[in-house]
Amino acid sequence: MKHVLAAGSLLAVSAIPVAHAGATLDAVKAKGFVQCGVTTGLAGFSAPDQKGHWSGLDVDTCRAVAAAVFGDATKVKFTPLTAKERFTALQSGEIDLLSRNTTWTLTRDTNLGLNFAGVNYYDGQGFMVSKDLGVKSARELDGAAICIQAGTTTELNLADYFRANGMKYTPITYDKSEESVKGFAAGRCDVLTSDRSQLYALRIKLKNPDSAIVLPEVISKEPLGPVVRNGDEDWLKIVRWSLFAMIDAEEMGVTSRNVDDMRKNTRDPGKQRLLGLTGIKGQGLKLSDDWAYNIIKQVGNYGEMFERNVGMDSPLKIARGLNALWSKGGIQYAPPIR
Ligand SMILES: N[C@@H](CCC(=O)N[C@@H](CS)C(=O)NCC(=O)O)C(=O)O
């Protein structure tokens, strides 16, 4: 399939691999792992420990795809990418999947030769300030120096928000969130702005996290999710349904702990289909029949993944909020497996 990048695209891409349906799955199977693009380190989403073992919600999203494809969630390799590098790495074929707190926007969906496979975290942009500043609202930030990261929607929303409210600011731009938080801690800026989940992740990096507060305003919609290249619908669907299976599993009450029992004993037709006992099984995705079972067994359902990485079982302690299931007051919703 031919890729057409609009003239004037910001990204100079020398060689875009020719993608056709199934090409990515074939290549992934041949090399034996999924190459997944993640952040350079962001607690709760994608961060390496001292031994170089990656964890987080975005990391688990990649592991779910590996579980679906190989029946083995460990068959993933991670490529740390800054916000600026991420799309080129996917376009050039360096990675098979970008799973890096990336906001789905019209421009990114239509102008980069890429496809968003779903939303694994509904976020919104916020502001963090030092308590000493005595500021209670973003409307009091006129004239502030603000730490941000290059190549993000954050930069663009910030400009919109200040313009719309007739306020001025001085941007202090960094390439990595580690640098932004250091800049903030060193007092190079009064304010740090990013997706709110990331503010919580960065706040715990401060010597004294209680010295900073997150202001109440949410100034944008940031639906974050995994991204693939255009032109390979098979791969797109594998990534999309890997995420859907986790959400559907939560809705049905199927967890990593009870999935074996369910597979043996359930009489519920929905669970039987989810676990590949009846229905189309793996055929539509060109995967084995136990693709969803393997995800749930090895990575867990969406709720387990959320709580472990960013929720109440994690240092971030983020409430489910928008990311609760649609049936529980949130907007996480997956089409049915049938
Ligand atoms: N969701 C926004 C922002 C994503 C973003 O890159 N945020 C920074 C700020 S916390 C980040 O994740 N940095 C991680 C890194 O530096 O590797 C986007 O897609 O543009």
Ligand as a Chemical Component Dictionary entry (heavy atoms), coordinates in Angstrom:
data_LIG
# 
_chem_comp.id                   LIG 
_chem_comp.type                 NON-POLYMER 
_chem_comp.pdbx_formal_charge   0 
_chem_comp.three_letter_code    LIG 
# 
loop_
_chem_comp_atom.comp_id 
_chem_comp_atom.atom_id 
_chem_comp_atom.alt_atom_id 
_chem_comp_atom.type_symbol 
_chem_comp_atom.charge 
_chem_comp_atom.model_Cartn_x 
_chem_comp_atom.model_Cartn_y 
_chem_comp_atom.model_Cartn_z 
_chem_comp_atom.pdbx_ordinal 
LIG N1  N1  N 0 0.103  13.015 25.412 1  
LIG C1  C1  C 0 0.949  14.063 24.930 2  
LIG C2  C2  C 0 2.227  14.237 25.768 3  
LIG C3  C3  C 0 3.104  13.025 25.723 4  
LIG C4  C4  C 0 4.507  13.189 26.330 5  
LIG O1  O1  O 0 5.490  12.861 25.665 6  
LIG N2  N2  N 0 4.614  13.648 27.561 7  
LIG C5  C5  C 0 5.912  13.779 28.182 8  
LIG C6  C6  C 0 5.761  14.612 29.411 9  
LIG S1  S1  S 0 5.526  13.794 30.932 10 
LIG C7  C7  C 0 6.491  12.375 28.405 11 
LIG O2  O2  O 0 5.775  11.417 28.420 12 
LIG N3  N3  N 0 7.766  12.209 28.560 13 
LIG C8  C8  C 0 8.404  10.936 28.727 14 
LIG C9  C9  C 0 9.812  10.994 28.196 15 
LIG O3  O3  O 0 10.435 12.031 28.335 16 
LIG O4  O4  O 0 10.307 9.984  27.645 17 
LIG C10 C10 C 0 1.307  13.833 23.473 18 
LIG O5  O5  O 0 0.982  12.779 22.939 19 
LIG O6  O6  O 0 1.909  14.719 22.850 20 
# 
loop_
_chem_comp_bond.comp_id 
_chem_comp_bond.atom_id_1 
_chem_comp_bond.atom_id_2 
_chem_comp_bond.value_order 
_chem_comp_bond.pdbx_ordinal 
LIG N1  C1  SING 1  
LIG C1  C2  SING 2  
LIG C1  C10 SING 3  
LIG C2  C3  SING 4  
LIG C3  C4  SING 5  
LIG C4  O1  DOUB 6  
LIG C4  N2  SING 7  
LIG N2  C5  SING 8  
LIG C5  C6  SING 9  
LIG C5  C7  SING 10 
LIG C6  S1  SING 11 
LIG C7  O2  DOUB 12 
LIG C7  N3  SING 13 
LIG N3  C8  SING 14 
LIG C8  C9  SING 15 
LIG C9  O3  DOUB 16 
LIG C9  O4  SING 17 
LIG C10 O5  DOUB 18 
LIG C10 O6  SING 19 
# 
